[in-house]
Amino acid sequence: MTKLTDTFDINNGVKIPKVAFGTWQIPASQAYQAVKDAIDVGYRHIDTALAYGNEKEVGQAVKDSGVEREDIFVTSKLPGQTKTYDGALKDFDTTMNNLGLDYLDLYIIHAPWPWNDIGSNHDKENQDVWRAMEEIYKSGRVKAIGVSNFNVHDLENILEVAKVKPMIDQIQYYIGYTEPKITKFAQSHDILVEAYSPLATGGLIHNQDVLKIAEKYNVSVPQLAIEFVVQNGVLPLPKAVHKEHIESNAKLDFTISDEDMKTLNAMPDTAPSHTHNSTQG
C-alpha cells in the first residue's frame, strides 16, 4: 500500500518520494497545468529535463502550487549530447534559470550517449561530466546526483573515478521488462533504480494477463503496474496529462500479494512492440 508521501532513502541520506510525476512528452503548453494538478492531487516528486523543453512551466507550477518548496522533490537532467565538463556546468545553469528555483533535489545525466547516436562509447567524456556533476553537488545547489539509461559498463566506468557515488539510475522498467542485470548491479551498489515508462507509455494497458491480476484487486492496470514497481523497491515515474488519470494513478491503496508479485515478475515483455532503450548490456 503506497502513499505519494512515502519515501525511499538515497545513499546520501536524502529522502525521495516513492512515486514521481513524469513530464516526458508533455509539451510546454500543457506542462504547467499537468504539474499543478499533480501537486494538487498529492504528488511531491516532479521529474523534468532540459531536453523536454518544459522546465520553465514545471518550475512555475512548483512555485505557484502553494506547497512549501522543501516539501516538493524536483528532478531535472543534463542532456545526453552534453559530454564536456564545461558544457555540463553551463547546461546546469540553464536548467536552474529555466526552473527559477533556488536549488534542485536531483540532477542526473540523461544518457551515456547522445540520443542521435545511441550505444556509442563515451567513457572518457562521461567521467569528465561526472566530475562536473560532483562540482555541482558540492556547491549545494543540488541535493543528489545520478544517471539515466546507464548500463552496468557505464556505471562501472563512473564508479572507477567517482568521489561521490551516483545515487540514482533511471531506466526503462515495467512489468515484463525489469532489466534485471542493471537493476541488480545498481541495487547491489546502493544506487536507487527509477522506472521511467512504468506503463510502457500505455503499451501494457491492454495486456490481458496483467488485466486479470488487476481485476482481482479491483484496480486499474496502470495502478497495478505502478504499485508493482514500488513493491520491487524501484521508483516509478508515471506520466499523465488529464487530471482524472493523474488522480487515478495516485490511488495505490492496495498491496499486491507475494504470489502475484512472483507471477508479474515472471511475465514476458508485456509491451513487446513498445520502443526499448535497453540498458542491459
ZIKA-V327544 format. One record per residue. N is the residue number from 1. RES is the residue in one letter. PHI is phi in whole degrees, -180 to 180 (none if undefined). D_FIRST is the distance of its C-alpha to the first C-alpha in whole Angstrom. Layout:
BEGIN
n:N res:RES phi:PHI d_first:D_FIRST
n:N res:RES phi:PHI d_first:D_FIRST
END
This chain:
BEGIN
n:1 res:M phi:none d_first:0
n:2 res:T phi:-114 d_first:4
n:3 res:K phi:-109 d_first:7
n:4 res:L phi:-65 d_first:10
n:5 res:T phi:-94 d_first:12
n:6 res:D phi:-63 d_first:10
n:7 res:T phi:-132 d_first:13
n:8 res:F phi:-100 d_first:14
n:9 res:D phi:-99 d_first:18
n:10 res:I phi:-77 d_first:21
n:11 res:N phi:-67 d_first:24
n:12 res:N phi:-104 d_first:26
n:13 res:G phi:94 d_first:23
n:14 res:V phi:-71 d_first:22
n:15 res:K phi:-94 d_first:18
n:16 res:I phi:-127 d_first:17
n:17 res:P phi:-55 d_first:14
n:18 res:K phi:-68 d_first:11
n:19 res:V phi:-129 d_first:12
n:20 res:A phi:-109 d_first:16
n:21 res:F phi:-99 d_first:18
n:22 res:G phi:-87 d_first:21
n:23 res:T phi:-123 d_first:24
n:24 res:W phi:-61 d_first:26
n:25 res:Q phi:69 d_first:28
n:26 res:I phi:-94 d_first:28
n:27 res:P phi:-64 d_first:32
n:28 res:A phi:-52 d_first:33
n:29 res:S phi:-65 d_first:34
n:30 res:Q phi:-110 d_first:30
n:31 res:A phi:-65 d_first:28
n:32 res:Y phi:-58 d_first:29
n:33 res:Q phi:-67 d_first:28
n:34 res:A phi:-62 d_first:25
n:35 res:V phi:-69 d_first:24
n:36 res:K phi:-62 d_first:24
n:37 res:D phi:-63 d_first:22
n:38 res:A phi:-61 d_first:19
n:39 res:I phi:-69 d_first:20
n:40 res:D phi:-60 d_first:20
n:41 res:V phi:-70 d_first:17
n:42 res:G phi:129 d_first:15
n:43 res:Y phi:-61 d_first:16
n:44 res:R phi:-126 d_first:17
n:45 res:H phi:-141 d_first:18
n:46 res:I phi:-120 d_first:21
n:47 res:D phi:-118 d_first:22
n:48 res:T phi:-138 d_first:26
n:49 res:A phi:-163 d_first:29
n:50 res:L phi:-58 d_first:33
n:51 res:A phi:-67 d_first:33
n:52 res:Y phi:-76 d_first:31
n:53 res:G phi:71 d_first:34
n:54 res:N phi:-130 d_first:31
n:55 res:E phi:-60 d_first:31
n:56 res:K phi:-60 d_first:33
n:57 res:E phi:-68 d_first:31
n:58 res:V phi:-63 d_first:28
n:59 res:G phi:-61 d_first:30
n:60 res:Q phi:-65 d_first:31
n:61 res:A phi:-65 d_first:28
n:62 res:V phi:-62 d_first:26
n:63 res:K phi:-67 d_first:30
n:64 res:D phi:-89 d_first:30
n:65 res:S phi:-72 d_first:26
n:66 res:G phi:84 d_first:27
n:67 res:V phi:-97 d_first:24
n:68 res:E phi:-57 d_first:26
n:69 res:R phi:-55 d_first:26
n:70 res:E phi:-68 d_first:25
n:71 res:D phi:-95 d_first:21
n:72 res:I phi:-121 d_first:21
n:73 res:F phi:-96 d_first:21
n:74 res:V phi:-115 d_first:23
n:75 res:T phi:-116 d_first:24
n:76 res:S phi:-138 d_first:28
n:77 res:K phi:-136 d_first:29
n:78 res:L phi:-79 d_first:33
n:79 res:P phi:-55 d_first:35
n:80 res:G phi:-60 d_first:35
n:81 res:Q phi:-79 d_first:39
n:82 res:T phi:-83 d_first:39
n:83 res:K phi:-128 d_first:41
n:84 res:T phi:-129 d_first:43
n:85 res:Y phi:-58 d_first:42
n:86 res:D phi:-66 d_first:44
n:87 res:G phi:-63 d_first:42
n:88 res:A phi:-66 d_first:39
n:89 res:L phi:-63 d_first:40
n:90 res:K phi:-66 d_first:41
n:91 res:D phi:-67 d_first:38
n:92 res:F phi:-63 d_first:36
n:93 res:D phi:-61 d_first:38
n:94 res:T phi:-61 d_first:38
n:95 res:T phi:-59 d_first:34
n:96 res:M phi:-65 d_first:35
n:97 res:N phi:-66 d_first:37
n:98 res:N phi:-62 d_first:35
n:99 res:L phi:-70 d_first:32
n:100 res:G phi:69 d_first:35
n:101 res:L phi:-108 d_first:32
n:102 res:D phi:-73 d_first:33
n:103 res:Y phi:-153 d_first:31
n:104 res:L phi:-118 d_first:28
n:105 res:D phi:-81 d_first:25
n:106 res:L phi:-146 d_first:25
n:107 res:Y phi:-128 d_first:28
n:108 res:I phi:-131 d_first:28
n:109 res:I phi:-75 d_first:31
n:110 res:H phi:-66 d_first:30
n:111 res:A phi:-164 d_first:32
n:112 res:P phi:-78 d_first:34
n:113 res:W phi:-143 d_first:37
n:114 res:P phi:-66 d_first:38
n:115 res:W phi:-64 d_first:36
n:116 res:N phi:-89 d_first:40
n:117 res:D phi:-145 d_first:40
n:118 res:I phi:-58 d_first:37
n:119 res:G phi:94 d_first:38
n:120 res:S phi:-71 d_first:41
n:121 res:N phi:-95 d_first:41
n:122 res:H phi:-135 d_first:41
n:123 res:D phi:-56 d_first:40
n:124 res:K phi:-64 d_first:43
n:125 res:E phi:-64 d_first:42
n:126 res:N phi:-65 d_first:38
n:127 res:Q phi:-67 d_first:39
n:128 res:D phi:-65 d_first:41
n:129 res:V phi:-65 d_first:38
n:130 res:W phi:-64 d_first:36
n:131 res:R phi:-60 d_first:39
n:132 res:A phi:-65 d_first:39
n:133 res:M phi:-61 d_first:35
n:134 res:E phi:-66 d_first:35
n:135 res:E phi:-63 d_first:38
n:136 res:I phi:-61 d_first:36
n:137 res:Y phi:-63 d_first:33
n:138 res:K phi:-64 d_first:36
n:139 res:S phi:-69 d_first:37
n:140 res:G phi:84 d_first:34
n:141 res:R phi:-82 d_first:33
n:142 res:V phi:-131 d_first:30
n:143 res:K phi:-90 d_first:27
n:144 res:A phi:-157 d_first:26
n:145 res:I phi:-132 d_first:28
n:146 res:G phi:-166 d_first:27
n:147 res:V phi:-138 d_first:28
n:148 res:S phi:-146 d_first:27
n:149 res:N phi:65 d_first:28
n:150 res:F phi:-85 d_first:30
n:151 res:N phi:-89 d_first:30
n:152 res:V phi:-59 d_first:31
n:153 res:H phi:-59 d_first:35
n:154 res:D phi:-62 d_first:34
n:155 res:L phi:-69 d_first:32
n:156 res:E phi:-59 d_first:34
n:157 res:N phi:-60 d_first:37
n:158 res:I phi:-71 d_first:35
n:159 res:L phi:-62 d_first:34
n:160 res:E phi:-59 d_first:38
n:161 res:V phi:-116 d_first:39
n:162 res:A phi:-67 d_first:36
n:163 res:K phi:-90 d_first:36
n:164 res:V phi:-118 d_first:33
n:165 res:K phi:-72 d_first:30
n:166 res:P phi:-55 d_first:28
n:167 res:M phi:-102 d_first:25
n:168 res:I phi:-141 d_first:23
n:169 res:D phi:-130 d_first:24
n:170 res:Q phi:-95 d_first:23
n:171 res:I phi:-130 d_first:23
n:172 res:Q phi:-73 d_first:23
n:173 res:Y phi:-160 d_first:20
n:174 res:Y phi:-158 d_first:18
n:175 res:I phi:-55 d_first:18
n:176 res:G phi:89 d_first:21
n:177 res:Y phi:-145 d_first:22
n:178 res:T phi:-101 d_first:21
n:179 res:E phi:41 d_first:24
n:180 res:P phi:-59 d_first:24
n:181 res:K phi:-65 d_first:27
n:182 res:I phi:-72 d_first:26
n:183 res:T phi:-61 d_first:22
n:184 res:K phi:-65 d_first:24
n:185 res:F phi:-62 d_first:26
n:186 res:A phi:-61 d_first:25
n:187 res:Q phi:-64 d_first:22
n:188 res:S phi:-70 d_first:25
n:189 res:H phi:-103 d_first:26
n:190 res:D phi:60 d_first:23
n:191 res:I phi:-107 d_first:23
n:192 res:L phi:-71 d_first:20
n:193 res:V phi:-95 d_first:19
n:194 res:E phi:-110 d_first:18
n:195 res:A phi:-110 d_first:18
n:196 res:Y phi:-87 d_first:20
n:197 res:S phi:54 d_first:21
n:198 res:P phi:-66 d_first:17
n:199 res:L phi:-106 d_first:18
n:200 res:A phi:53 d_first:22
n:201 res:T phi:48 d_first:23
n:202 res:G phi:88 d_first:23
n:203 res:G phi:-66 d_first:24
n:204 res:L phi:-98 d_first:22
n:205 res:I phi:-55 d_first:21
n:206 res:H phi:-102 d_first:23
n:207 res:N phi:-69 d_first:23
n:208 res:Q phi:-68 d_first:23
n:209 res:D phi:-67 d_first:22
n:210 res:V phi:-70 d_first:18
n:211 res:L phi:-58 d_first:19
n:212 res:K phi:-58 d_first:19
n:213 res:I phi:-72 d_first:16
n:214 res:A phi:-60 d_first:14
n:215 res:E phi:-63 d_first:16
n:216 res:K phi:-59 d_first:15
n:217 res:Y phi:-98 d_first:12
n:218 res:N phi:59 d_first:14
n:219 res:V phi:-128 d_first:12
n:220 res:S phi:-81 d_first:15
n:221 res:V phi:-60 d_first:16
n:222 res:P phi:-58 d_first:15
n:223 res:Q phi:-61 d_first:11
n:224 res:L phi:-63 d_first:11
n:225 res:A phi:-64 d_first:13
n:226 res:I phi:-72 d_first:11
n:227 res:E phi:-65 d_first:8
n:228 res:F phi:-55 d_first:10
n:229 res:V phi:-62 d_first:12
n:230 res:V phi:-60 d_first:9
n:231 res:Q phi:-69 d_first:9
n:232 res:N phi:-88 d_first:13
n:233 res:G phi:78 d_first:13
n:234 res:V phi:-117 d_first:14
n:235 res:L phi:-102 d_first:14
n:236 res:P phi:-82 d_first:14
n:237 res:L phi:-125 d_first:17
n:238 res:P phi:-67 d_first:17
n:239 res:K phi:-120 d_first:20
n:240 res:A phi:-156 d_first:21
n:241 res:V phi:-112 d_first:24
n:242 res:H phi:-82 d_first:24
n:243 res:K phi:-58 d_first:22
n:244 res:E phi:-64 d_first:20
n:245 res:H phi:-73 d_first:19
n:246 res:I phi:-61 d_first:18
n:247 res:E phi:-66 d_first:16
n:248 res:S phi:-62 d_first:15
n:249 res:N phi:-62 d_first:13
n:250 res:A phi:-87 d_first:11
n:251 res:K phi:-87 d_first:9
n:252 res:L phi:-119 d_first:6
n:253 res:D phi:-90 d_first:5
n:254 res:F phi:-152 d_first:5
n:255 res:T phi:-127 d_first:5
n:256 res:I phi:-79 d_first:8
n:257 res:S phi:-66 d_first:11
n:258 res:D phi:-57 d_first:13
n:259 res:E phi:-64 d_first:16
n:260 res:D phi:-71 d_first:14
n:261 res:M phi:-62 d_first:13
n:262 res:K phi:-63 d_first:17
n:263 res:T phi:-63 d_first:18
n:264 res:L phi:-63 d_first:17
n:265 res:N phi:-69 d_first:18
n:266 res:A phi:-93 d_first:21
n:267 res:M phi:-69 d_first:22
n:268 res:P phi:-71 d_first:25
n:269 res:D phi:-47 d_first:25
n:270 res:T phi:-85 d_first:23
n:271 res:A phi:-144 d_first:25
n:272 res:P phi:-61 d_first:28
n:273 res:S phi:-86 d_first:30
n:274 res:H phi:-71 d_first:28
n:275 res:T phi:-65 d_first:30
n:276 res:H phi:-116 d_first:29
n:277 res:N phi:-106 d_first:29
n:278 res:S phi:-65 d_first:29
n:279 res:T phi:-113 d_first:29
n:280 res:Q phi:-81 d_first:30
n:281 res:G phi:-60 d_first:33
END
